[in-house]
Amino acid sequence: MSKTYFEDLNNLTESKEKVVTNVLRYIENQSTKKDKFKWGYCILILIVTGCMFLFTFTLIINYPKHTANEVSILDKNIYDINIKSQSHLNALSVEESQYKAFNDSLQLDADYAYALSKGIVLTENEIIKKEKEFMVNLEEMKQDPQSRKDFKEELKFLNLTEQELIEQYIKPQSIKAAAFDRLVSDYYKQHKNAYELHVITSLEQDAMNYLSEKYSKKIANLQGEYNIPKKSKEMGNFLKIGLVVAIEDDKFLVVSNASDEELAQLSSDGIVKKHKNGTWFPLHHVKQKIRIGDKVQVSYNRIQDTFPEVANLVSVKFLNNK
């Protein structure tokens, strides 16, 4: 549903007021000879009609407008636009730009598909809000003369008008992004003190696992069509070996070089300060029961530069403490 149509629905309030005014005026103009029963009957009709109108209006406003079938998953047209756009930037090699563009699109598809699997149905307000964010970013980009020139060249390269780009790419992608926002919101309802990096990376991993399982053949076909290499999961990952010194809600804290003796004598904050290191990892994908005092080797590839650090989790290995 378009923004214009949504605004028209909101403006039905004025139409409803006009209907009520006209009916009341009609009643006032009726002959005073009408008996009380007929007058009361008109009022009853007015109330019932108004209630029915209000119910219908509320239903239209609040009813979710988009379903899974309205935005395609793994749509080749989306991948074409994104891959061509990335390659036109020339910031990376052709192979690198294709890989990045493909996987960015794949992750957004995964987020959307995973949200749908959780029963999430977006409201019109959520979709419009996200579309506005995308459009504001586009307009801000066009304020810079060089960026505006580059954008026009890119549209020419893609053989699209600005409106076609909005309809074919920006709007579908904004719906998928809105679905991920809902996933994030629902996650925070369960874990109010979760770190943002943990929330995003945990959900992205869940989403990609779901998409890979459900659409494995279609993903493989797309990868083959664009010659996308299958990157090893362990490439580019960092390792941290240390002792688990704290567990809070959905996260655990690992400090390198910490000892069992220190764990018995100091608080987790004291251990972190003593060794000048510590990293919070999410518990979301740790299948084995983890306990304070466990020695672990954690693999990660995204980190937030804080103290203690906050990192995502690719894998965790439990080491022999004895």
Secondary structure, 3 states (H helix, E strand, C coil): CCHHHHHHHHCHHHHHHHHHHHHHHHHHCCCCCCCHHHHHHHHHHHHHHHHHHHHHHHHHHHCCCCCHHHCCCCCHHHHHHHHHHHHHHCCCCHHHHHHHHHHHHHHHHHHHHHHHHCCCCCCHHHHHHHHHHHHHHHHHHHHCHHHHHHHHHHHHHHCCCHHHHHHHHHHHHHHHHHHHHHHHHHHHHHCCCCCHHHHHHHHHHHHHHHHHHHCHHHHHHHHHHHCCCCCCCCCCCEEEEEEEEEEECCEEEEECCCCHHHHHHCCHHHHHHHHCCCEEEECCCCCCCCCCCCEEEEEECCEECCCCEEECCCEEEEECCC
